[in-house]
Amino acid sequence: MPETPEAPARAKVLWLARLEYRFHAWRERRARRRGQKPTITPFPGYGGTDWVRVLGRVMIVPPVKQTESGEYASVRGWRSFVAVPIGYAQVTVTIAGVDHEVVADRGGVIDTRLPAELEPGWQTFTMSVEGGEPVETRAFIVAPDVRFGVVSDVDDTVMVTALPRPLLAAWNSFVVDEHARQPVPGMAVLMERVIRDNPGSPLIYLSTGAWNVAPTLMRFLRRHVFPPGSLLLTDWGPTHDRWFRSGMAHKLSNLRRLAEEFPHMRWLLIGDDGQHDDEIYTTFTDEHPRSVVGVAIRRLSPAEAVLAGGRTAVNDHAAAEVPWVSEADGAGLLERLEDVGVIPSDAPR
């Protein structure tokens, strides 16, 4: 077979992916020789009354000091990336007394859908690896009669990160103390209001951030009183055919999956104009207009736009079948969503 122009590049990326796996395998052997054992870092998932999407990651994690209150003290971002992922680990997931054997991917990530009979709301179950102590995790179970849900971006939507610019992204991810990260004004109030007005609705934080930062993100959301939700992050590094994973593909594939898993639901999509949220949400809305109740885009301030490397062009959505709103903060978006009827204006604030 003649070699195509794409073949050398594809082979090179395959080699890089193999090298990454071998590097992590070497780190794993070193950690095990020191007597360290793998554990599971659980992430909140979601599901229906007869199934659940289980999320987590198998890693060997270095110890982190805690304060007397149990809060992590001076946690720098780089600590999230020094844990050793355990590829293809055998994991036991126990739901309602039933054991399920699953296998993590080569990056140690667990992302699997399992059958389960669970009541609506937050439900807990356990995961364990290599006969270790079970780790408790949870998932939000959506009742069959729920018709509304929320999907929100994270970076520069709920948390000020200036992520798109590579050097600033590295600084924010690896150097900045997690206690120094700032929430976007008014976004916690907006999220709480939307969930309060729609009892039983799922909230899903969908981000291009790495699974490594999930524990930091969960602590951030809790510290700044954001309502709890499921996390859908991604894994950085090479894939079998790409140098880096596509953030846009990650978001679109998960939105399409939600539309397939909950065909009766309509989603409020929340993002910002610092990355590609407008383009992603436009594509998804065109494909699944009946799955979207509205779109809210947070406009970055001029200073944030400079740090983020500029704004993306926002399309004209005046003729769109679903309402699109845009404001600079959560309070403004809340008012605009009231104006277009996505949030009832007569509800108490």
Secondary structure, 3 states (H helix, E strand, C coil): CCCCCCHHHHHHHHHHHHHHHHHHHHHHHHHHHCCCCCEEEEEEEEEECCEEEEEEEEEECCCCCECCCCCECCCEHHHHHCCEECCCCEEEEEECCEEEEEECCCCCEEEEEEECCCCCEEEEEEEEECCCCCEEEEEEECCCCCCEEEEECCECCCEECCCCCHHHHHHHHHHCEHHHCEECCCHHHHHHHHHHHCCCCCEEEEEEEEHHHHHHHHHHHHHCCCCCCEEEEECCCCCCCCCCCCHHHHHHHHHHHHHHHCCCCEEEEEEECCCCHHHHHHHHHHHCHHHEEEEEEECCCHHHHHHCCCCCCCCCCCCCCCCEEEECCHHHHHHHHHHCCCCCCCCCC
